[in-house]
């Protein structure tokens, strides 16, 4: 019997620094490259810092509908692919004492704005499961815009909203290879 995948604690989000893929999308997503990025702190797991309700997915592609003299009817061609990305992160309550918290790490990464890199999303595995061959991920090339504070009204958590601008490419549901 088929088992439906449900939402929950089986999503992982990473921010990958621009230096990992400096010349465009890779032909394949190599486990060795990604593992080296994690070890070298060029790939940061931001999962615990991101509030639910983030946006990171493909949107409608551009279209072109100009007709040629040979077209019999209306025609539409796909143009460039598009995506949208924005996250809200939690702020660390005690940054002086909790200097290694995931909240503070994400805040320090994005607080100044204009950070180039990639957001990578993996569904189906808990954040504690290491990347492995055959797992599928989606990667989006982004630059962060200037963040805005979320004041935590009504007793809610204080946070920060980070919008991202699309910077070129995305890879959707690509398997990791050896």
Residue pairs with C-beta under 8 A, 6 or more apart in sequence:
5 123
5 124
9 126
9 127
10 123
10 124
10 125
10 126
11 47
11 121
11 122
11 123
11 127
12 45
12 47
12 121
12 122
12 125
12 126
12 127
12 129
13 45
13 46
13 47
13 50
13 54
13 56
13 87
13 119
13 120
13 121
14 43
14 44
14 45
14 46
14 47
14 119
14 120
14 122
15 43
15 44
15 46
15 109
15 117
15 118
15 119
15 120
16 37
16 42
16 43
16 44
16 117
16 118
16 119
16 120
16 139
17 37
17 42
17 43
17 117
18 116
18 117
18 118
19 42
20 33
20 37
20 42
20 43
20 117
20 118
21 118
21 141
24 168
24 169
25 139
25 141
25 169
25 171
26 33
28 174
28 177
29 137
29 139
29 171
29 174
29 175
29 176
29 177
30 176
30 177
30 178
31 131
31 132
31 133
31 176
31 177
31 178
32 178
34 43
34 131
34 176
35 131
36 42
37 43
38 45
38 131
43 120
44 105
44 106
44 109
45 102
45 127
46 87
46 89
46 102
46 105
46 106
46 109
47 102
47 127
48 102
48 103
48 127
49 89
49 90
49 102
49 103
49 105
49 106
49 107
50 87
50 88
50 89
50 106
51 87
51 88
51 89
51 90
51 157
51 159
53 88
54 86
54 87
54 88
55 84
55 85
55 86
55 87
56 83
56 84
56 85
56 86
56 87
56 119
56 121
56 138
56 140
57 83
57 84
57 138
58 81
58 82
58 83
58 170
58 172
59 82
59 83
59 84
60 82
61 78
61 79
61 80
61 81
61 82
62 78
62 79
62 80
62 81
62 82
63 76
63 77
63 78
63 79
64 76
64 77
64 78
64 79
65 74
65 75
65 76
65 77
67 74
67 75
81 170
82 166
83 140
83 166
83 170
84 166
85 119
85 140
85 142
85 163
85 164
85 166
86 161
86 162
86 163
86 164
87 119
87 161
87 162
87 164
88 150
88 159
88 160
88 161
88 162
89 103
89 106
89 107
89 110
89 159
89 160
89 162
90 103
90 106
90 157
90 158
90 159
91 103
91 107
91 157
91 158
91 159
91 160
92 98
92 101
92 103
92 104
92 107
93 158
95 101
95 104
95 107
98 104
107 160
109 115
110 144
110 147
110 160
110 162
111 147
111 160
113 144
113 145
113 146
113 147
114 143
114 144
114 145
114 146
115 143
115 144
116 142
116 143
116 167
117 141
117 142
117 143
118 139
118 140
118 141
118 142
119 139
119 140
119 142
119 164
120 137
120 138
120 139
120 140
121 137
121 138
121 139
121 140
122 131
122 135
122 136
122 137
122 138
123 136
124 135
124 136
125 135
131 137
131 176
132 176
133 175
133 176
133 177
133 178
134 175
134 176
135 175
135 176
136 173
136 174
136 175
136 176
137 171
137 173
137 174
137 176
138 170
138 171
138 172
138 173
138 174
139 170
139 171
139 174
140 164
140 166
140 170
141 166
141 167
141 168
141 169
141 170
142 164
142 165
142 166
142 167
143 164
143 165
143 167
144 162
144 163
144 164
144 165
145 162
145 163
145 164
145 165
147 160
147 161
147 162
147 163
148 160
148 161
149 158
149 159
149 160
149 161
150 158
150 159
150 160
150 161
151 158
152 158
152 159
